[in-house]
Amino acid sequence: DPLSMLLFCMAIERLLRRLRERGITFLA
């Protein structure tokens, strides 16, 4: 089902973005 796939991709992108921001603040 394409809709669930889209929501899944959006959730992963959001998670990766959050981890990236946390990693940058952690390194800084």
C-alpha positions in Angstrom: 0.0 0.0 0.0 1.7 3.2 -1.2 0.3 5.4 1.5 1.7 3.4 4.4 5.0 3.2 2.5 5.0 7.0 2.2 4.2 7.5 5.9 7.0 5.0 6.7 9.5 6.9 4.6 8.4 10.2 6.2 8.8 8.8 9.7 12.3 7.5 8.9 13.3 10.9 7.4 12.1 12.7 10.5 13.9 10.3 12.8 17.2 10.6 10.8 16.9 14.4 10.8 16.4 14.3 14.6 19.3 12.0 15.1 21.4 14.3 12.8 20.5 17.4 14.8 21.2 15.6 18.1 24.6 14.3 16.7 25.6 17.8 15.6 24.7 19.3 19.0 26.5 16.4 20.7 29.7 16.9 18.6 29.5 20.7 19.1 
